[in-house]
Amino acid sequence: MSGTTLAEWLRAQDDAALVALLRARPDLATPPPADTTVLATRIGSRASVARACEDLDTLTLTVLEALLVLDADLAPVPVGALRALFGDLDVRPAVEALRQRALLWGDDDALATPPATRDAVNPFPCGLGRSVPALAGVDLDELSDEERRVLGALAAGPPVGQTRDAAHVTSLANARTPIQKLLARGLLVRRDAMTVELPREVGLRVRGDRPLGEVRVAEPPLGTTARDPSTVDSTGGGVALELSRHVENLVKGWSAEPPPVLRSGGLGVRDLRKLAKDLDVDERRAALLVELVVNAGLVADTEGTEPEWVPTTQADTWLVASIEQRWATLAQAWLDLPRLPGLIGRRDDRDRLLNPLAPELNRPAAPRDRRRVLEALAALPPGTAVTDPDGLAAVLAWRAPRRGGRLRDELVRWTVDEGTAVGVLALDAITAQGRTLLTEGPGPAAKRLGDALPAPVDHVLVQADLTVVAPGRLDPELADEIDLVADVESAGGATVYRVHEGSVRRAFDAGRSAADLHELFRSRSRTPVPQSLTYLIDDAARKHGRLRGGAAGSFLRCDDPVLVAEVLAHPAAERLELRRIAPTVLVSPQPLAEVLDQLRAAGFAPAAEGPDGRVLDLRERGRRTPAKGRRRSPQPPAASDEQLGELVRLVRAGDRAATTTGGTRVSVPGHLGAGPSATLALLQLAAKQGRNVLVDFVDGHGTAARRVITPQVVGGGVLEGVDVAYGEVRRFPLHRITSAALVEDDRE
């Protein structure tokens, strides 16, 4: 049966069909194909066929494999033969899906697939072995039960097996084992000393009325339950607040004590455990936070001889941003993360532990696989929760069985767990802010999160035990002040802070006065301020700032000579080289910050002052390293319909040029060298006489192409003329023209 070639079939398709093809298989468009012949060659390449099959669902892939069972990669087959394999099942939608991707072409009486399909998809399509035509209609009635069991196992697929009985083929009379008997009968084929294969014809005979075996026709059901969308969104909002707090504490902690970079390029187990303890989270969440802050550009490797993981200058911008903007930055970093945090804690092929930030976690396809899971959840109605991640994994496996590799099902579970930890998912459903992040980006997602978060509160509840309860998210100004004067004791829907002498002293060191703190609690507490807090502030104020330090190296002054003498008598005075220059003044060659730190460690409460006598905030701001570009997996934007339409026009123009007959051809020696005088003369002659020229050239992508041009201007290293196929003026650098010829019969 004869059929059209792929190139001929492509030329017969309308522009809309070619645009749909290029959209379904974007790799075909890069670089732009010169004509249909080039496009057909790309379509048939093994790599392109394999990529195109990644998006096929199980049924469509089974139809493609059934075509290989019929040897449609060798010669066209009628659609009736395909239908016979599937019985009553309607295969037309699958056939059309394959046609749209050019994995199948031709009319229904002559369907063909690219020759590379078998190699790219499955050397044993539908679990059937290679064909041995002589075995068609073979009789299996004389086989023993043992022989039938062997054939049944191989017919279920795969059709190859390993056995020592394949070492020698003997006569049926001398055969002792079922394998030897089947080899002697010719019902198995010996491939090597340890391998046998069941021929396709025998496998089909064993399968009987189910030639393709178990065909999974429909997508498995997905268990879901309905939840209140507003509850889902608000729960995700609470997670966003917690995520922001954890990352803020990570940045502050690593500003003061940055952990070292392992020689293998990651974060050590001891440092991960310390971080988990400091943040009061488990190690898996701590590892995810580490991956997020690095991919978001908030932390980077300082490199050098002793590299450390240090917050970047970009972290300062993040710290002053709103909660909504903070979350959007982190959520987008997770969505784009080209790594698999789920592998952390496992061991590689060499039995080495996989640490956070280790290079072995890199997976360029991770963002794509992550999006597949989220898009499946986003396709459900708002508030719809998946009852079992394994069920979601089964659905995605049916929709794209060739995607994900050996970690396919685990990728689904990891995405659900990580998405929940980040606040993109909540209560097993996608949040509104997560859905917006997926479809519109971080800016709109931040606004959507703002709708889900409760309004900031402008008050706290001070308790008699010196705890301060924030009954919700505090407004930024109040949050800064409370963070300064108290430490977080527990977080959640309501955050509990504790005020103690050290935290009050911290506020004084930052320049707050006792009056400032009294006014803060008086004006912002909805409960009466307990006397114990008032006493704590006043007592700390009496101790704080009685010693004043400046630069000498540094100096200390105090109105109380007794306190000055007490300082001089302390062992710290010797270390600091303090000496008295007046009854109430001491000086030291050490920096002021060092003097104050050591005196505080010794139990004193000095304050720093500036030239005007006002208290200075000398708290350490932490180390910073320059921000680096976010580690993002390259995701080129999809081409628009207009761009694809223009590309189809180029292909059509190439086809017309390819069928144009040229006269004597003038070629350029070498590959991209400057054109000889003969080429220049021919182009100038064509411009003078108004004749068309068939020009072969190499475009900016390095792709060879051909066009019919009416030259207008030739000079300055450029040919300028009208592209006959487009009717548009184009410019061609002469050094890219490889050959040129006058079009025959051009003036007739």
N, C-alpha and C positions, 0 to 999 in steps of 0.2 A: 504494500500500500504506500503510495507516494504522498508526500505532504510538503507544505511550504517550509522554507527555512525560517529561523527565528528573525533574521534581518528582514526578510520579505514580510513576515507577519507584522513586525513593528512598523514598517513603512505604511502598511494598510490601516493602522490604528489612527483614530482622530487625535487631535491635540489634547483633548481632555483626558483621554486614556493614557497618553504618555506623561502628562502632568501627574496623574494619579500614581503611575508607576514610579516616577522619580520621588514622589512624596513617600511612598511605601518603602522604597529602597534608596535612601539618600546617598549611600556610598557610590551609586552610579553617576552622580552628578559632579563628582570631584576627582580630577579636574573635569571641566565640561567636555563631553565627548564630541569629536569632530563631526561625526555623522552616524547614521544608523548602524553601519557595520561595526564601528568602534563600540557603540552602545551594546550591540548584541554580543560582542566578545566579552565585555565586562559582565553582562548578565550571566553568561555561561561559566564564569570562573568559579573555581571551587570555593574560594574565600567569600565571594559575594553571595553564592547560593547558601552557604552555611549561615551567613548573617541574616539573609532573608527568611530563613526557616526559624530563627529564634523567636519570632513573633507569631508563629502559627500555633493555633490551639491543637489539642490532641486529635480531634476528629479530622481536621484539615491535614495534619501531618500524616495521619493514617491513610487518607486518600492519596497523598503524594507517594507514600511507600507502596500502596497498592498498585499505582502506576508503574513503579519499579518492578514489582512482582510480574507485571505484564510486559516488562522490558520496553517501556515507553522511552527510555533513554537511548535505546538502540534503534527503534523503528516506531513510527506512529501507530497508535492503537485506537479502535473505536470506543466511544463512550459506553456502548452496550456491554463490552467486555468488562469495563470497570463496574458497571451497575450489577453485573452478575456476581461479583465478589461480595457485594454488600446486601444483596437481597432486596428487601422492601425499603431500605433506608434511602432517603433522598440525598444524593451526593451533589446536586447542582450548586447549592451555596458554596460548598468547599471547592468545587471546580472553578467557580467564578473568582473566588478569593485567590486561588493559585494563578489564574489567568491575569488578574490585576497585578500580581507581583512578577509576572513573566516567568514563574516557575513551571508554567504549563502554557503551551500555545497551540494554535490550530483549531480547526472546526471540530464539531463533535464526532465526525467520522475519522479524524486523524489527529489525535491528541499526542503531543510530544513533550518531553522534559529535557532540560539541558543534560548533556552527557556526563557532566561532573556531579550530577545530583546524587547518584548512588554513593560515590566516594564521600560527599559532603554530609549526607544524611545518615545512611546506614548501609553497610555492606551486606547486611542480611535483613532486607526490608520485611516488616511484619513477622520477624523471627524465622524466616524461611531461608534455606540455603541456596546455593547456586544451582542453576538449571542443568539437568542431564536429560535432554529431550528423549533419549532412548527409553527412559523409565516412565514415559507418559502412559497412564492406564495400567500400571503395574499391579499384579495380583498379589495380595498379602494373605490369602486364605491359609497357606501352608505354614505360616509362622507359628512358633511356640509362644506360650504366654510370656516367657522371659524376653523373647525377641520383641514382642509387641510392647512390653513395658519400656524397653530401651527406645524404641521408635516413638512411643508416646511422650517420653521425657524430652527427647530432642525436638519433636514436633511442637512442643509447647514453647520452645525457644529459650536460649539461642540454639541454633542447629549444629553447633560444634561441641565436641567433648574431648576431654583428655583421658587417655587410657593406655596402659601398657600393651593391651591386646592389639594395638595398631602397629606394633613393631614388625609383624610379618603377616602377609596375606596368604592363607592356605586354602586348600580345596574344601568344599563343603563336607566331604567325607572325613577329613582330618580335623575339622573345626571342633573345638571343645566348648568355647564360651559363646554367649549370645552375640557379642561384638564380632568374634571371628566368623560366626555363621552369617551375620548380616553383611560382613565384608565379602565373604565368599559368594553370597547371593547377588552382590552388586547393589544392595539397598543402602549401604553406607559407602562413602568415598574416603579413602585414606589420604590425608593431607601431608602428614609426616609421621615419624616413628611414634609419636605420642598423641596425634590428633586425628579424629574422624569427623566427617561432616555428613549431615542428612541432606540429600538432594531435594530440591524444591518440589519436584513431582511427587516424591514419596511423602513429604510433609503435608502436601495438600491432600493426598489420599488418606492419610491418617486423620487429618482434621475433619474430613467428610463434609457435612453441610455448613461448617463454619471455617471456610478457607483462610480467613484472616485472624482466627483465634478470637479472643475476647476483645471486642471493640468497645471502647468507652465513648458512647455516643454523646451523652449529655454531661454538662458541668455538674459536679457533685453539689448537693444542697449546702448552703451556708447557714449555720445556726446563728440567729440574731435575737436580740431583745430590745424593746423600746425603752428609752430613758428620756427624761425631761431635758431638752437641749440646753435650757438655761442652767440647769444643774451641771451638765457636762462642761459648759463653758466656764462657769464660776469655779468649778473644781480645777480645771486647767489653769485658771487665773491664780488660784492659790499656789499651785505648783510653780508657776512663773515667779511669784514672789520669793518662794523658798530657793529656787534656782539662782535668782539674782543675789540673795543673801549669801549663799554658799560661794558663788564666784567672787563676790566682793571680799569675803574673808580669805579666800585662796590668794587673791591678788595682794592683799595687805600682808598676809603671812609670808608669801614668797618675796615680797619687797624687802622684808627684814632679813629673812633667811632663805635665800634661793637654793634649791637642791641642785646637786651636781648632775651633769649629763653623763650617763654611762658611756663607757668606751664603745659599746655596741650601738649607742645612739638611742637611749630611752630614759625612763625614770626608774630608779631602783625600788625594790620591794620594800625596803626599810622606809624610804621617803614616802612611798604610797601609804604605808600603814600609819605613819606619823600624820599625814594629811587627813586620812580618814578619821583619826582620833581627834585632831584639832577641829574638824568640821562636824564631828559627831554624826558621821554617815558610815555606811558599810564600804568596803574596799571597791566593790563593783561600781558604785555611784561615784566614788572619788576618782576612779580611773576614767569614767566617762567625762567628768568635769575637766580633768587634765586634757583629754583629747579636744574638748570643746574650746578651752581657752587658747590653746595653741592654734587650732584651725581658725579661730576668730581673730587671731593676731594680737591677743591680749598678753600673751606670754611667748617668748622666743628663746632660742638657743643663742648664747652669747658667743659661741665658737671659741677660737683661741686655744691656748694650751690647757687651760682648766675651765672648760665651758660649764655654764650653769643655766638652769631654766629661770629666767628673770622676766618680770612684767615689762611690757613695752611702754613707750610713750603713748601709744594708742589706748592703753588701759586707763590712763588719766582721763581721756575723753569719755570713755565708757563709764567711769565712776561717777561723773557729774551728769550723766544722761538720765532721762526719766526711766521708771521701771519698764514702761512699754517699749522704749527704744532699746534698753538693755536686753530684754527678752528677745526681741526681734533679731538682734545681732547674734545672740547665742543659738536661737532656733535655726536661723539661716546657716550658721556655721555647721550645725549638726546635719542639716539637709544636704549640704554640699560636701560633707566629710568623705574624702576618698579613702577611707580606712574602715576596718571592722573592729570596733572596741570589744565586740563579743568574744574575740579570740584571746583577749588578755587573760592570763592565768593558765592558758593551755601550753602545750609544748610543741615545738616544731619537729621536723623530720630528724633533726640531730638531737632530739630530747632536750633542747634548750628552752627555758621558760620564756614565754612571750610577755614582755613588760609593756606598760603604757608608753606610747610615743615611739615604740620600736619600729624600725623600717619594715619589719616583716608583716606588719598589720596593713600595709598599703594594698588597696584594691581599687583600681581606677573605676571599676564598674559599680562600686558600692552606692554612689548617689543614684544611679539609674535604678538599681534593685530596691533601694529604699523608697523611691518615688512610686514604684509599682505597687508596693504594699499600701502606701498612703492613698494612692489614687483609687485602689479598690475600696478602701474604707470611705473615701470622699464620694464615691458613686452611690453610696447608700443614703437614705434620707437622714436629715439632721437628727442627732440623738440616737441613731441606731447603733447598738453595741454588738460586737461579735462575741459569742459565748465561748468560743474555743479557738485560740490561735492556730491549732493544728488543722482545724476545719478551713480556716482562711488559707493556710499553706496548701491544702489539698486543692482548693479552688484555683489558686494561682499556678499550681503545678499543672492542672488541666489546661489552663489558658495559655501557658507557655512552657511546655515540658522540657524544652531545650535550654531554658535559661537557669542561671543560678548555680549550676555545677553541684558538687557533693554537699555544699553548705546551703542548698536552696531552702529547705524547710527551716533550718536554724536561722537563716537570714530574716525570715518572716517573724519568728519569735523575738529575735534581737531588736528588730525594728519596732515591734509593739512595746517591748520593755523600755527601750531608749526613748521612743516617742512619748511614752507616759512620764518618764523621768524629766523630760524637757518641757512638758506641758502642751505638746502638739496633740497628744491624745489624752483622754481622761475617761475613766470608767469604761474602758474598752471601746470607746467611740472617738471619732475625730472631733476636735473642738472647732468652733467657728473660726477662731484665730488660726488654727492649724490649717483649715481648709483654705483660708485666704492666703496664708503663706505659700501654700502649694500652687495656687493659681495666679496670684497677683504680686507676690513678693513681700519683703520685710516691712516696707513702709505702710501699706494698707493693713498688714497683719498687726502691726503695733497699734494702729487706731482701733482695730477690732478687739484687741485685748483690752484696751481702755474701756470699752463698753462692758466687758465681762467682769472687770475688777470693781469691787465696791468703792464708793467715793472715799477719798482719804479723810481720816478723822483728825481733828485739831485739838484733841485732849487726851489725857492719860488718867489712870486711876492709881493714886499713890496709896500703898498699904502700910499698916503699922509695922510690919516686919522689914521695912526698907525695900520692898519690891515695888516696881512700877509696872502696871499692866497697860499695854496698848491694846484697846479693844478692836483694833483693825489696822489697816495700813495707815501709818502716820503721814501727814503732809511732809514734804521734803525738809522744810525748815525745822519743824519740830523733831523730825527723825534725827537730823544732824545733832541737835542739842542733846537729845536723850542718849544718843550713841556716845556722846562725849562724856556725859556725867554718870553713865550707868553701863553695865555689861549685860549682854543677853544671857538669860538663864534658861529659857525655853522658847521655842518658836512654834508657830502654828497659826490657827485662825486669830488667836490673840497672842501677842508676844509679851513675855514676862522678862523684865529687866531687874537687876539688883544694883542698888547704890551702896558703895562702901568707901572707906577712907581713900583707898587707892584711886578709885574712879573720880571722886571729888577732887583729889589732888591733880588728876589728869586734866580736869576742866580748868582748874586754877592755872596750870602750866600753859594752857592754851589761851590764857588771857582773861578768863571769866573771873568775876569777883564774887564774893559771898552774896552781895546784894543782887547780882545778876541771877544767881542760882535760886535764891529765895523768890525772886519775881517770877522765874520760869515755872516753879512748882505752884506758886500761888495762882498764877493766871491760867495755867494749862491743866491743872488737876481738877477733876470733877468731884473728888473726895477731899475732905479736910487734910491738910498737910500735917502729918504726925509730928509731935515734938521731937521724937527721936531723930528725924531727918534734919530738923532745924538745928538740934544740938550737934549732929555730925558735921554739918556744913560749917557752923561757927567754930567748932573745935579745930577742924582742918584748916580754917582760915587763920586762926591764931598761930598755928605752927608754920603755915605756909608764907613764904616771902619775908620772914624776919631776917633771913640772910639774903642779900642782894649781890648778884654777880655781874661783872662787866669784863671787858677785855684788857689784859695787861701784857703778856698772855691772857690772864684773866684776874679779876679781883673779886673779893667778897666784902660786903659791908653789912654792918648790923648795929642797931642802936643799943643792943644789950651786950656789954663787955663780957658778961658771964657766959653767954652763948658762944662768943668768939673764943674764949678760953677753952670751952668744952670742945669746940671743933679742933683747936690746935692740939689738944690732948689726945685726940683720937688717932689710931694708927694710920688712918687714911690721909691725915695731914702730911705725914712723912712721904708717902707715895706721891702725893700731889705737889710736894715741895712748897707747901704753904708757909708764908712768913708774915709777921705782923708789921705793918708800916704805920699804923696808928692804933689807938685803943680799940677802935671799932672797924678797922680795915685790914684785910689780909690780901696778899697777892700770890699768884702762882704762875710759873712759866707754861703750864699746861693749857690747852684750849678750854674755853668756858664750858662747852658741852661735856667734856671729859670730867671736869671738876664737879659739875652739877650731878652727873650720873653717879660718880663714886660717893658723893656725900649723901645722895638719896639711898644708895645701897647700904650706907652706914646708918641709916635711920633718921637723917636730917631731912628737912623739907625746904631746900633753897628754891628761889625763883630767879629767872634770868631777867635782866632789865636792859633797856636800850639807853642811848645817850640822853633821852628826855626823862629817864627814870621809870618809864612805863614797862609793864611786864611783857616779855617777848615769848613767843611760841617757838621753842627750839626742838620740837619733836622731829624725829627722823622721818623723812618723807619716803625713804625706801629707794632701792636701786631701780634703775630703768635701763633698758636697752632699746635701740632703734626698732621701730615696728617693721615687720617684714610683710610681704604680700601674703594674703590668705592662701593656704594650700587648698586649691579648688580643682576638682576634676574638670578638665576642659569639656564644656557642654556647648558646642557651637549652636547658635540659634537656628531653628528650622527655617528653611527657605520659604518665602512667601509664594502665593500663587502667581504673582506677577513675575517674580524671579524665575520660577520654574517654567512659566510660559515663554519667557525670553530664551531660556536654554533650549526649549523645544524648537523655537524658531531657528536657533543656531544649528541644531541637528538637521532640520529640514533644508537649510541653506547649504550645509555640507553635502547632503544627498544630491541636491541639484548640481552643485559644483562637481561632485564625483561622476555624474553622468554626462557632464559637458566634455566634448571632444576637443582636445588641443592639437595644435600643429607642432612644429619643431620646438622641442623643449630646451630651454636654456637653464642649466642647473648650476647651483653654487657649490664650489668645491668645499669639502670639510662639512662640519655640522652646523656651526653658527658663525662662520667667518664672514668677512665683508664680501658683498656681491662683486663679481667681476664686471668688467666694463661691458661685456656682452649682455648681461642681465639689465644693466642700467640703460643700455642703448635700446633694448627691446621695449622696455617700459616707456621710455621717452617717445619711441615711434608710435606705440599704441595711444599715448596721450595726444600726439599730434594728429593721428588719423581718426581718433575717436573710436578705436576698436576695443573690444573686450579682451581681457587677459585672464587666463587660468593661473592663479597664484597659489603655490604651496608655501606655508609658513609655519613657524613655531610660535605659539602664543605665550603670554606671560606665565602660564602654568607649566610650560615645557611640553605642551601637547601639540602634536602635528595636526594641521587643519588645511582645508582647501577652500578657496572662494573664487568666484568670478567677479572681477573688478573692471570698471571702466576708469582708467587712469585720467586724472585731471592735472595734477601737479607732481612732478618727479624732481626732487632736489633736496639739498640739506639733509641727506641721509634718510628721507622719508618719502614713501609713496602715499599720495592722497588721492582717493578716488571713490566712486560710487559702488557700493556693494550691490550687485544686480539683484540678489535675492531679497534684500531689504529695501532698496531704493534710498539708502542712507549713505552719507559721506563718512568714510572711515580712513584712519591713518595707520600705515604699516611701516615700522622701522625697516629700512632696507637690509640691515644685518640679520633680521629674522626671516627674510624670504629665502627659501631653500631652492626654489625653481619657479620658472614662469614660462608660459607658452601662449601665443595668440590663439584665440578660439577659432576653430575652423568654421568656415561658412558664415563668418560673423557679419559680412556685409551683404549677404544675399537677402 
